Every structure is written in C-alpha cells, then in structure tokens.
Amino acid sequence: MSIPPEDVAALLRWYADMGVDTAIAEEPVDRFAESAVPARSPSPLARPIAEAPRAAEPSPSVPRLATAASALLTATPDAVELAAREQARSARTLEELRDILDRFEGCALKATASRLVFADGAADADIMFVGEAPGRDEDIQGKPFVGRSGQLLDRMLAAIELDRTKAYIANVVPWRPPGNRDPTPQETTICRPFIERQIELVAPKILVCLGARSAQALLGVTEGILKLRGRWLEHEIGGRHIRAMATLHPAYLLRQPVQKRLAWRDFRAIRSALSKD
Ligand code: URA
C-alpha cells in the first residue's frame, strides 16, 4: 500500500507535535503486533489454580521487586517509589548507584531515552550543580549539560574560576523526556531518591539547583525561581546539612539574556561561599 506524501507529512507533523522527534533504533518496531495476544494461546491468568506456578517466596524486601523488571513496570506508583528509595539507598558508591540506575526499570522515560545521563565532573568536588533533565545533546552524548545551555554553564563556571574538574554536575531526572518536555511530577518523584543518594555520596559543601524544577524537587520549596534564586537554603541529607542555592537555569538565560546579571550575582555569592569554606 502506498501512502500519499501529504499523509506522510501530516503523520510526521503529528509525531513532532507529540514530542516524537528522535529515532531510537535503525528499524521501526511494531509494538502493537508484539503485544498482541494470540487468540488461542492459553493465558497464564486463565490456568487452573492447581497448575499455576508457585508464587515466589513472599518477602517484604522491596529491592526484590526491582530485579523483576516486569514487576516494576506494572507496579503502583507508590511501589515504584519505594523500590527506587530502597535501591538508591543500597548503593555504597557512585559507580554502584550508576549501575543500579542503569538497570532500574521503574521510570518510563528510560524506554524513550537513548541512554542514561548520570553525571559529569569531579566526584570529590566541593560544589555540585543539579539541573532538571537531559536534552537532546545530553541524550546523544550521555553527559549532562553538553548542549547550548551546557556551554553557557561552562562559561558561568569559568567566570568564578571553576570547571568540570572542580565541580560535579547531574540532573534530577537522568533520562531525556521525549521532545524535551518537562518531566511529570511522577517521573520526578520516582527519580528523586537517586539524585538524593548521588548528593549524599558526593557530599559537596555547596549544592546549586539550576532552575525552579530542580530547586522544588530538592529543596522542598514551591516559589518561582525569580523569588527563590540567590537565597541560601539548606538541603538536609543523611543528617547532614548542605548549603544550597537555586539560580536561573542556563536555558532560561539563553532566552532571557538580560537576566544574566541576576545569575552573575548568584555566582559571585557562590564563589565567595566556596572561598570561605
Ligand atoms: N538542561 C538540564 O536541565 N540538564 C541538562 O543536562 C541539559 C539541559
């Protein structure tokens, strides 16, 4: 069957509007055909109880849920959040955390992202920057803040004599949301335990949240970024209090360059706090 070119163009436009703007494999995959249940195949749910496979040993241990990827995909949001917290807590090092996150199946964003974007920079840095979620360039390279806003972030770091050998950079959500949409509150809630554990393991002296969504996820605040920015707040983790500040996201500064003066004020305050510690 040949499809008229105008129908193909309309379909591509619809995909773009829906945020489907990246091919994630060489060949198309018909997921409908894959999930279609053959009419005659016996359903495991329809099997008589006596024949049903024995349930796995009951266990209150939540991490077990995580090892069964399919169980997580069908679990309730509360169960996924609990599994995320248990798994994040079980990581003793950043390498372990990265590995656990790479195998975590509880966040649907993993299916549409090309790869995990874990972190960049120095794991022993005194300062940690946390953005919202990776964009297209980060998804391709597997590193946070490497696109246009990342280049601006690098220049802002250089202005206070920092670079990626002296700072640690990550995101609240480590997979790119399709079409660069905002992560949903549920996706943020599921990913939050992992970034919190990352902060705990890096143990920076200063935490900088880039943008409102990062600040809201990590600092328990609800105000907009223009109210929040530039104020010293605290991030409490594992009984430790880390000085934290929210500042304007570099992507926002690219759209609103006149606001760079506010970000510069924040970065000067950060530099002075770092030099006092
Ligand atoms: N914006 C973010 O919040 N994070 C990135 O890594 C890139 C752009």
py3Dmol code that shows the C-alpha trace and the ligand (Angstrom):
import py3Dmol

protein = """\
ATOM      1  CA  MET A   1       0.000   0.000   0.000  1.00  0.00           C
ATOM      2  CA  SER A   2       1.441   3.370  -0.883  1.00  0.00           C
ATOM      3  CA  ILE A   3       0.683   6.305   1.405  1.00  0.00           C
ATOM      4  CA  PRO A   4       0.221   9.710  -0.262  1.00  0.00           C
ATOM      5  CA  PRO A   5       3.144  12.067   0.553  1.00  0.00           C
ATOM      6  CA  GLU A   6       0.785  14.626   2.173  1.00  0.00           C
ATOM      7  CA  ASP A   7      -0.448  11.908   4.593  1.00  0.00           C
ATOM      8  CA  VAL A   8       3.149  11.004   5.459  1.00  0.00           C
ATOM      9  CA  ALA A   9       3.931  14.702   6.036  1.00  0.00           C
ATOM     10  CA  ALA A  10       0.819  15.062   8.245  1.00  0.00           C
ATOM     11  CA  LEU A  11       1.835  11.983  10.252  1.00  0.00           C
ATOM     12  CA  LEU A  12       5.377  13.312  10.767  1.00  0.00           C
ATOM     13  CA  ARG A  13       3.948  16.673  11.872  1.00  0.00           C
ATOM     14  CA  TRP A  14       1.706  14.862  14.357  1.00  0.00           C
ATOM     15  CA  TYR A  15       4.682  12.888  15.711  1.00  0.00           C
ATOM     16  CA  ALA A  16       6.665  16.127  16.149  1.00  0.00           C
ATOM     17  CA  ASP A  17       3.710  17.747  17.974  1.00  0.00           C
ATOM     18  CA  MET A  18       3.527  14.723  20.256  1.00  0.00           C
ATOM     19  CA  GLY A  19       7.226  15.086  21.054  1.00  0.00           C
ATOM     20  CA  VAL A  20       8.385  12.120  18.958  1.00  0.00           C
ATOM     21  CA  ASP A  21      11.394  13.735  17.329  1.00  0.00           C
ATOM     22  CA  THR A  22      14.157  11.167  17.616  1.00  0.00           C
ATOM     23  CA  ALA A  23      14.581   7.732  16.066  1.00  0.00           C
ATOM     24  CA  ILE A  24      15.792   5.399  18.809  1.00  0.00           C
ATOM     25  CA  ALA A  25      16.570   2.401  16.570  1.00  0.00           C
ATOM     26  CA  GLU A  26      17.554   1.697  12.985  1.00  0.00           C
ATOM     27  CA  GLU A  27      14.374  -0.217  12.136  1.00  0.00           C
ATOM     28  CA  PRO A  28      10.756   0.500  13.119  1.00  0.00           C
ATOM     29  CA  VAL A  29       9.255  -1.903  15.659  1.00  0.00           C
ATOM     30  CA  ASP A  30       5.526  -2.692  15.628  1.00  0.00           C
ATOM     31  CA  ARG A  31       4.789  -2.714  19.367  1.00  0.00           C
ATOM     32  CA  PHE A  32       1.102  -3.432  18.736  1.00  0.00           C
ATOM     33  CA  ALA A  33       1.966  -6.632  16.894  1.00  0.00           C
ATOM     34  CA  GLU A  34       4.465  -7.527  19.629  1.00  0.00           C
ATOM     35  CA  SER A  35       1.953  -7.201  22.423  1.00  0.00           C
ATOM     36  CA  ALA A  36      -0.981  -8.820  20.573  1.00  0.00           C
ATOM     37  CA  VAL A  37      -2.038 -11.985  22.439  1.00  0.00           C
ATOM     38  CA  PRO A  38      -2.684 -14.880  20.013  1.00  0.00           C
ATOM     39  CA  ALA A  39      -6.367 -15.848  20.337  1.00  0.00           C
ATOM     40  CA  ARG A  40      -5.627 -19.479  21.174  1.00  0.00           C
ATOM     41  CA  SER A  41      -2.647 -19.122  23.420  1.00  0.00           C
ATOM     42  CA  PRO A  42      -3.528 -20.114  26.960  1.00  0.00           C
ATOM     43  CA  SER A  43      -3.308 -17.137  29.274  1.00  0.00           C
ATOM     44  CA  PRO A  44      -1.297 -17.777  32.436  1.00  0.00           C
ATOM     45  CA  LEU A  45      -4.100 -15.998  34.275  1.00  0.00           C
ATOM     46  CA  ALA A  46      -6.661 -18.465  32.902  1.00  0.00           C
ATOM     47  CA  ARG A  47      -4.753 -21.533  34.095  1.00  0.00           C
ATOM     48  CA  PRO A  48      -6.453 -23.559  36.843  1.00  0.00           C
ATOM     49  CA  ILE A  49      -5.082 -22.599  40.225  1.00  0.00           C
ATOM     50  CA  ALA A  50      -3.632 -26.055  40.824  1.00  0.00           C
ATOM     51  CA  GLU A  51      -1.478 -25.679  37.720  1.00  0.00           C
ATOM     52  CA  ALA A  52      -0.456 -22.106  38.324  1.00  0.00           C
ATOM     53  CA  PRO A  53       3.252 -21.653  39.003  1.00  0.00           C
ATOM     54  CA  ARG A  54       4.006 -21.296  42.684  1.00  0.00           C
ATOM     55  CA  ALA A  55       4.312 -17.716  43.750  1.00  0.00           C
ATOM     56  CA  ALA A  56       7.832 -16.632  44.547  1.00  0.00           C
ATOM     57  CA  GLU A  57       8.708 -16.854  48.195  1.00  0.00           C
ATOM     58  CA  PRO A  58       6.858 -13.982  49.850  1.00  0.00           C
ATOM     59  CA  SER A  59       9.250 -11.356  51.033  1.00  0.00           C
ATOM     60  CA  PRO A  60       8.781  -7.915  52.475  1.00  0.00           C
ATOM     61  CA  SER A  61      12.013  -6.879  50.780  1.00  0.00           C
ATOM     62  CA  VAL A  62      11.270  -4.203  48.217  1.00  0.00           C
ATOM     63  CA  PRO A  63      14.562  -4.354  46.247  1.00  0.00           C
ATOM     64  CA  ARG A  64      13.474  -7.776  45.060  1.00  0.00           C
ATOM     65  CA  LEU A  65      10.775  -6.010  43.117  1.00  0.00           C
ATOM     66  CA  ALA A  66      13.464  -4.207  41.220  1.00  0.00           C
ATOM     67  CA  THR A  67      15.197  -7.282  39.997  1.00  0.00           C
ATOM     68  CA  ALA A  68      11.958  -8.289  38.309  1.00  0.00           C
ATOM     69  CA  ALA A  69      11.808  -5.561  35.698  1.00  0.00           C
ATOM     70  CA  SER A  70       8.382  -6.566  34.501  1.00  0.00           C
ATOM     71  CA  ALA A  71       7.028  -6.407  38.044  1.00  0.00           C
ATOM     72  CA  LEU A  72       8.177  -2.805  38.315  1.00  0.00           C
ATOM     73  CA  LEU A  73       6.601  -1.844  35.026  1.00  0.00           C
ATOM     74  CA  THR A  74       3.200  -2.921  36.295  1.00  0.00           C
ATOM     75  CA  ALA A  75       3.659  -1.859  39.939  1.00  0.00           C
ATOM     76  CA  THR A  76       1.716   1.006  41.509  1.00  0.00           C
ATOM     77  CA  PRO A  77       3.464   4.413  41.635  1.00  0.00           C
ATOM     78  CA  ASP A  78       3.889   4.024  45.409  1.00  0.00           C
ATOM     79  CA  ALA A  79       5.591   0.655  44.993  1.00  0.00           C
ATOM     80  CA  VAL A  80       7.905   2.021  42.293  1.00  0.00           C
ATOM     81  CA  GLU A  81       8.819   4.967  44.504  1.00  0.00           C
ATOM     82  CA  LEU A  82       9.526   2.637  47.383  1.00  0.00           C
ATOM     83  CA  ALA A  83      11.672   0.417  45.162  1.00  0.00           C
ATOM     84  CA  ALA A  84      13.563   3.488  43.922  1.00  0.00           C
ATOM     85  CA  ARG A  85      14.253   4.584  47.502  1.00  0.00           C
ATOM     86  CA  GLU A  86      15.411   1.125  48.599  1.00  0.00           C
ATOM     87  CA  GLN A  87      17.644   0.681  45.570  1.00  0.00           C
ATOM     88  CA  ALA A  88      19.159   4.144  45.786  1.00  0.00           C
ATOM     89  CA  ARG A  89      19.903   3.627  49.482  1.00  0.00           C
ATOM     90  CA  SER A  90      21.613   0.310  48.754  1.00  0.00           C
ATOM     91  CA  ALA A  91      24.313   1.972  46.585  1.00  0.00           C
ATOM     92  CA  ARG A  92      27.582   2.365  48.501  1.00  0.00           C
ATOM     93  CA  THR A  93      29.476   4.193  45.758  1.00  0.00           C
ATOM     94  CA  LEU A  94      28.671   6.406  42.782  1.00  0.00           C
ATOM     95  CA  GLU A  95      29.652   3.541  40.451  1.00  0.00           C
ATOM     96  CA  GLU A  96      27.165   1.249  42.185  1.00  0.00           C
ATOM     97  CA  LEU A  97      24.497   3.925  42.016  1.00  0.00           C
ATOM     98  CA  ARG A  98      25.076   4.403  38.301  1.00  0.00           C
ATOM     99  CA  ASP A  99      24.854   0.684  37.761  1.00  0.00           C
ATOM    100  CA  ILE A 100      21.661   0.346  39.767  1.00  0.00           C
ATOM    101  CA  LEU A 101      20.085   3.283  37.944  1.00  0.00           C
ATOM    102  CA  ASP A 102      21.076   1.817  34.598  1.00  0.00           C
ATOM    103  CA  ARG A 103      19.205  -1.367  35.487  1.00  0.00           C
ATOM    104  CA  PHE A 104      16.216   0.386  37.096  1.00  0.00           C
ATOM    105  CA  GLU A 105      13.013  -0.206  35.121  1.00  0.00           C
ATOM    106  CA  GLY A 106      10.593   1.905  37.143  1.00  0.00           C
ATOM    107  CA  CYS A 107      10.725   5.101  35.074  1.00  0.00           C
ATOM    108  CA  ALA A 108       9.080   5.037  31.651  1.00  0.00           C
ATOM    109  CA  LEU A 109      11.484   7.713  30.360  1.00  0.00           C
ATOM    110  CA  LYS A 110      14.158   5.044  30.115  1.00  0.00           C
ATOM    111  CA  ALA A 111      12.254   3.445  27.223  1.00  0.00           C
ATOM    112  CA  THR A 112      12.321   6.559  25.052  1.00  0.00           C
ATOM    113  CA  ALA A 113      15.753   7.916  26.015  1.00  0.00           C
ATOM    114  CA  SER A 114      18.808   6.620  24.147  1.00  0.00           C
ATOM    115  CA  ARG A 115      20.904   6.310  27.281  1.00  0.00           C
ATOM    116  CA  LEU A 116      21.303   7.167  30.940  1.00  0.00           C
ATOM    117  CA  VAL A 117      22.773  10.613  31.602  1.00  0.00           C
ATOM    118  CA  PHE A 118      24.290  10.094  35.034  1.00  0.00           C
ATOM    119  CA  ALA A 119      26.797  12.852  35.826  1.00  0.00           C
ATOM    120  CA  ASP A 120      29.930  14.687  34.803  1.00  0.00           C
ATOM    121  CA  GLY A 121      32.740  16.312  36.720  1.00  0.00           C
ATOM    122  CA  ALA A 122      34.752  15.540  39.823  1.00  0.00           C
ATOM    123  CA  ALA A 123      33.212  13.171  42.360  1.00  0.00           C
ATOM    124  CA  ASP A 124      35.222  14.838  45.155  1.00  0.00           C
ATOM    125  CA  ALA A 125      34.148  18.371  44.244  1.00  0.00           C
ATOM    126  CA  ASP A 126      33.123  20.889  46.889  1.00  0.00           C
ATOM    127  CA  ILE A 127      30.303  22.085  44.678  1.00  0.00           C
ATOM    128  CA  MET A 128      27.531  20.197  42.902  1.00  0.00           C
ATOM    129  CA  PHE A 129      25.178  21.605  40.241  1.00  0.00           C
ATOM    130  CA  VAL A 130      21.874  19.862  39.599  1.00  0.00           C
ATOM    131  CA  GLY A 131      19.734  20.585  36.532  1.00  0.00           C
ATOM    132  CA  GLU A 132      16.299  19.309  35.622  1.00  0.00           C
ATOM    133  CA  ALA A 133      16.633  16.653  32.921  1.00  0.00           C
ATOM    134  CA  PRO A 134      18.841  15.986  29.912  1.00  0.00           C
ATOM    135  CA  GLY A 135      18.003  17.390  26.496  1.00  0.00           C
ATOM    136  CA  ARG A 136      18.777  16.051  23.034  1.00  0.00           C
ATOM    137  CA  ASP A 137      22.554  16.651  23.054  1.00  0.00           C
ATOM    138  CA  GLU A 138      22.930  15.154  26.527  1.00  0.00           C
ATOM    139  CA  ASP A 139      20.898  12.118  25.444  1.00  0.00           C
ATOM    140  CA  ILE A 140      23.234  11.593  22.496  1.00  0.00           C
ATOM    141  CA  GLN A 141      26.463  12.048  24.467  1.00  0.00           C
ATOM    142  CA  GLY A 142      25.362  10.557  27.806  1.00  0.00           C
ATOM    143  CA  LYS A 143      26.681  13.601  29.723  1.00  0.00           C
ATOM    144  CA  PRO A 144      24.755  16.395  31.438  1.00  0.00           C
ATOM    145  CA  PHE A 145      24.888  19.955  30.144  1.00  0.00           C
ATOM    146  CA  VAL A 146      26.791  19.489  26.895  1.00  0.00           C
ATOM    147  CA  GLY A 147      24.394  21.350  24.577  1.00  0.00           C
ATOM    148  CA  ARG A 148      23.981  25.129  24.264  1.00  0.00           C
ATOM    149  CA  SER A 149      22.899  25.598  27.870  1.00  0.00           C
ATOM    150  CA  GLY A 150      25.832  23.428  28.959  1.00  0.00           C
ATOM    151  CA  GLN A 151      28.242  25.648  27.054  1.00  0.00           C
ATOM    152  CA  LEU A 152      26.780  28.663  28.837  1.00  0.00           C
ATOM    153  CA  LEU A 153      27.085  26.821  32.157  1.00  0.00           C
ATOM    154  CA  ASP A 154      30.770  26.170  31.389  1.00  0.00           C
ATOM    155  CA  ARG A 155      31.295  29.904  30.791  1.00  0.00           C
ATOM    156  CA  MET A 156      29.496  30.749  34.036  1.00  0.00           C
ATOM    157  CA  LEU A 157      31.731  28.260  35.881  1.00  0.00           C
ATOM    158  CA  ALA A 158      34.832  29.762  34.287  1.00  0.00           C
ATOM    159  CA  ALA A 159      33.722  33.219  35.463  1.00  0.00           C
ATOM    160  CA  ILE A 160      34.134  32.012  39.054  1.00  0.00           C
ATOM    161  CA  GLU A 161      37.298  30.022  38.326  1.00  0.00           C
ATOM    162  CA  LEU A 162      35.584  26.657  38.202  1.00  0.00           C
ATOM    163  CA  ASP A 163      35.412  23.977  35.553  1.00  0.00           C
ATOM    164  CA  ARG A 164      34.323  20.346  35.345  1.00  0.00           C
ATOM    165  CA  THR A 165      37.463  19.168  37.128  1.00  0.00           C
ATOM    166  CA  LYS A 166      36.351  21.138  40.203  1.00  0.00           C
ATOM    167  CA  ALA A 167      32.576  20.746  40.057  1.00  0.00           C
ATOM    168  CA  TYR A 168      30.140  17.825  39.852  1.00  0.00           C
ATOM    169  CA  ILE A 169      27.126  18.105  37.540  1.00  0.00           C
ATOM    170  CA  ALA A 170      23.973  15.977  37.403  1.00  0.00           C
ATOM    171  CA  ASN A 171      20.223  16.220  36.837  1.00  0.00           C
ATOM    172  CA  VAL A 172      17.167  15.375  38.957  1.00  0.00           C
ATOM    173  CA  VAL A 173      15.877  13.157  36.139  1.00  0.00           C
ATOM    174  CA  PRO A 174      18.620  11.172  34.367  1.00  0.00           C
ATOM    175  CA  TRP A 175      16.744  10.277  31.167  1.00  0.00           C
ATOM    176  CA  ARG A 176      15.675  12.696  28.454  1.00  0.00           C
ATOM    177  CA  PRO A 177      11.905  13.282  28.390  1.00  0.00           C
ATOM    178  CA  PRO A 178      10.672  12.853  24.787  1.00  0.00           C
ATOM    179  CA  GLY A 179      10.674  16.088  22.812  1.00  0.00           C
ATOM    180  CA  ASN A 180      12.336  17.850  25.784  1.00  0.00           C
ATOM    181  CA  ARG A 181       9.000  18.109  27.567  1.00  0.00           C
ATOM    182  CA  ASP A 182       9.074  18.753  31.315  1.00  0.00           C
ATOM    183  CA  PRO A 183       9.323  15.619  33.442  1.00  0.00           C
ATOM    184  CA  THR A 184       5.966  14.801  35.052  1.00  0.00           C
ATOM    185  CA  PRO A 185       5.659  15.082  38.854  1.00  0.00           C
ATOM    186  CA  GLN A 186       5.522  11.282  38.992  1.00  0.00           C
ATOM    187  CA  GLU A 187       8.733  10.868  36.966  1.00  0.00           C
ATOM    188  CA  THR A 188      10.439  13.392  39.246  1.00  0.00           C
ATOM    189  CA  THR A 189       9.224  11.611  42.374  1.00  0.00           C
ATOM    190  CA  ILE A 190      10.499   8.272  41.092  1.00  0.00           C
ATOM    191  CA  CYS A 191      13.929   9.666  40.147  1.00  0.00           C
ATOM    192  CA  ARG A 192      14.405  11.836  43.248  1.00  0.00           C
ATOM    193  CA  PRO A 193      15.833   9.123  45.552  1.00  0.00           C
ATOM    194  CA  PHE A 194      18.643   8.517  43.071  1.00  0.00           C
ATOM    195  CA  ILE A 195      19.740  12.157  42.853  1.00  0.00           C
ATOM    196  CA  GLU A 196      19.441  12.451  46.628  1.00  0.00           C
ATOM    197  CA  ARG A 197      21.730   9.465  47.074  1.00  0.00           C
ATOM    198  CA  GLN A 198      24.093  10.976  44.490  1.00  0.00           C
ATOM    199  CA  ILE A 199      24.257  14.188  46.540  1.00  0.00           C
ATOM    200  CA  GLU A 200      24.851  12.147  49.691  1.00  0.00           C
ATOM    201  CA  LEU A 201      27.702  10.202  48.073  1.00  0.00           C
ATOM    202  CA  VAL A 202      29.372  13.280  46.551  1.00  0.00           C
ATOM    203  CA  ALA A 203      28.822  15.184  49.817  1.00  0.00           C
ATOM    204  CA  PRO A 204      29.529  18.642  48.376  1.00  0.00           C
ATOM    205  CA  LYS A 205      29.853  21.703  50.600  1.00  0.00           C
ATOM    206  CA  ILE A 206      27.560  23.641  48.300  1.00  0.00           C
ATOM    207  CA  LEU A 207      24.614  22.480  46.210  1.00  0.00           C
ATOM    208  CA  VAL A 208      23.379  24.670  43.352  1.00  0.00           C
ATOM    209  CA  CYS A 209      19.974  23.926  41.856  1.00  0.00           C
ATOM    210  CA  LEU A 210      19.704  25.092  38.253  1.00  0.00           C
ATOM    211  CA  GLY A 211      16.130  26.159  37.642  1.00  0.00           C
ATOM    212  CA  ALA A 212      12.896  26.007  39.582  1.00  0.00           C
ATOM    213  CA  ARG A 213      12.135  22.359  38.988  1.00  0.00           C
ATOM    214  CA  SER A 214      15.461  21.256  40.418  1.00  0.00           C
ATOM    215  CA  ALA A 215      15.010  23.533  43.450  1.00  0.00           C
ATOM    216  CA  GLN A 216      11.457  22.354  44.010  1.00  0.00           C
ATOM    217  CA  ALA A 217      12.483  18.699  43.803  1.00  0.00           C
ATOM    218  CA  LEU A 218      15.493  19.013  46.121  1.00  0.00           C
ATOM    219  CA  LEU A 219      14.859  21.904  48.470  1.00  0.00           C
ATOM    220  CA  GLY A 220      11.185  21.400  49.253  1.00  0.00           C
ATOM    221  CA  VAL A 221      10.271  24.886  48.036  1.00  0.00           C
ATOM    222  CA  THR A 222       7.330  25.908  45.915  1.00  0.00           C
ATOM    223  CA  GLU A 223       8.050  29.506  44.887  1.00  0.00           C
ATOM    224  CA  GLY A 224       9.050  30.509  41.379  1.00  0.00           C
ATOM    225  CA  ILE A 225      12.730  30.813  40.529  1.00  0.00           C
ATOM    226  CA  LEU A 226      12.800  34.618  40.494  1.00  0.00           C
ATOM    227  CA  LYS A 227      11.714  34.612  44.153  1.00  0.00           C
ATOM    228  CA  LEU A 228      13.933  31.695  45.125  1.00  0.00           C
ATOM    229  CA  ARG A 229      17.192  32.493  43.409  1.00  0.00           C
ATOM    230  CA  GLY A 230      20.113  33.923  45.277  1.00  0.00           C
ATOM    231  CA  ARG A 231      18.906  32.859  48.757  1.00  0.00           C
ATOM    232  CA  TRP A 232      20.931  30.482  50.864  1.00  0.00           C
ATOM    233  CA  LEU A 233      18.814  27.462  51.777  1.00  0.00           C
ATOM    234  CA  GLU A 234      19.627  24.033  53.163  1.00  0.00           C
ATOM    235  CA  HIS A 235      19.470  20.553  51.763  1.00  0.00           C
ATOM    236  CA  GLU A 236      19.287  18.012  54.563  1.00  0.00           C
ATOM    237  CA  ILE A 237      20.548  14.569  53.713  1.00  0.00           C
ATOM    238  CA  GLY A 238      21.529  11.703  55.978  1.00  0.00           C
ATOM    239  CA  GLY A 239      21.681  14.039  58.976  1.00  0.00           C
ATOM    240  CA  ARG A 240      23.989  16.460  57.125  1.00  0.00           C
ATOM    241  CA  HIS A 241      23.048  19.997  56.186  1.00  0.00           C
ATOM    242  CA  ILE A 242      24.392  21.201  52.872  1.00  0.00           C
ATOM    243  CA  ARG A 243      24.265  24.898  51.957  1.00  0.00           C
ATOM    244  CA  ALA A 244      22.130  25.213  48.879  1.00  0.00           C
ATOM    245  CA  MET A 245      21.201  27.916  46.445  1.00  0.00           C
ATOM    246  CA  ALA A 246      18.836  27.976  43.488  1.00  0.00           C
ATOM    247  CA  THR A 247      19.802  30.038  40.478  1.00  0.00           C
ATOM    248  CA  LEU A 248      18.495  30.665  36.980  1.00  0.00           C
ATOM    249  CA  HIS A 249      18.732  27.784  34.553  1.00  0.00           C
ATOM    250  CA  PRO A 250      21.197  28.449  31.676  1.00  0.00           C
ATOM    251  CA  ALA A 251      18.458  27.582  29.151  1.00  0.00           C
ATOM    252  CA  TYR A 252      16.359  30.392  30.644  1.00  0.00           C
ATOM    253  CA  LEU A 253      19.344  32.750  30.422  1.00  0.00           C
ATOM    254  CA  LEU A 254      19.731  31.913  26.733  1.00  0.00           C
ATOM    255  CA  ARG A 255      16.126  33.010  26.233  1.00  0.00           C
ATOM    256  CA  GLN A 256      16.340  36.000  28.600  1.00  0.00           C
ATOM    257  CA  PRO A 257      19.936  37.293  28.388  1.00  0.00           C
ATOM    258  CA  VAL A 258      19.110  40.426  30.411  1.00  0.00           C
ATOM    259  CA  GLN A 259      18.656  38.184  33.439  1.00  0.00           C
ATOM    260  CA  LYS A 260      22.315  37.137  33.304  1.00  0.00           C
ATOM    261  CA  ARG A 261      23.086  39.943  35.737  1.00  0.00           C
ATOM    262  CA  LEU A 262      20.988  38.109  38.381  1.00  0.00           C
ATOM    263  CA  ALA A 263      22.795  34.836  37.717  1.00  0.00           C
ATOM    264  CA  TRP A 264      26.120  36.682  37.957  1.00  0.00           C
ATOM    265  CA  ARG A 265      25.091  37.987  41.391  1.00  0.00           C
ATOM    266  CA  ASP A 266      24.304  34.398  42.479  1.00  0.00           C
ATOM    267  CA  PHE A 267      27.572  33.062  41.106  1.00  0.00           C
ATOM    268  CA  ARG A 268      29.546  35.741  42.953  1.00  0.00           C
ATOM    269  CA  ALA A 269      27.829  34.725  46.204  1.00  0.00           C
ATOM    270  CA  ILE A 270      28.660  31.094  45.451  1.00  0.00           C
ATOM    271  CA  ARG A 271      32.310  31.930  44.765  1.00  0.00           C
ATOM    272  CA  SER A 272      32.596  33.839  47.995  1.00  0.00           C
ATOM    273  CA  ALA A 273      30.969  30.998  49.994  1.00  0.00           C
ATOM    274  CA  LEU A 274      33.323  28.475  48.389  1.00  0.00           C
ATOM    275  CA  SER A 275      36.423  30.508  49.160  1.00  0.00           C
ATOM    276  CA  LYS A 276      35.395  30.885  52.833  1.00  0.00           C
ATOM    277  CA  ASP A 277      34.884  27.162  53.413  1.00  0.00           C
TER     278      ASP A 277
END
"""
ligand_1 = """\
8
URA
N 19.108 21.119 30.850
C 19.184 20.440 32.014
O 18.448 20.717 32.973
N 20.081 19.464 32.080
C 20.898 19.137 31.091
O 21.709 18.221 31.259
C 20.815 19.881 29.895
C 19.909 20.863 29.794
"""
view = py3Dmol.view(width=600, height=400)
view.addModel(protein, "pdb")
view.setStyle({"model": 0}, {"cartoon": {"style": "trace"}})
view.addModel(ligand_1, "xyz")
view.setStyle({"model": 1}, {"stick": {}})
view.zoomTo()
view.show()
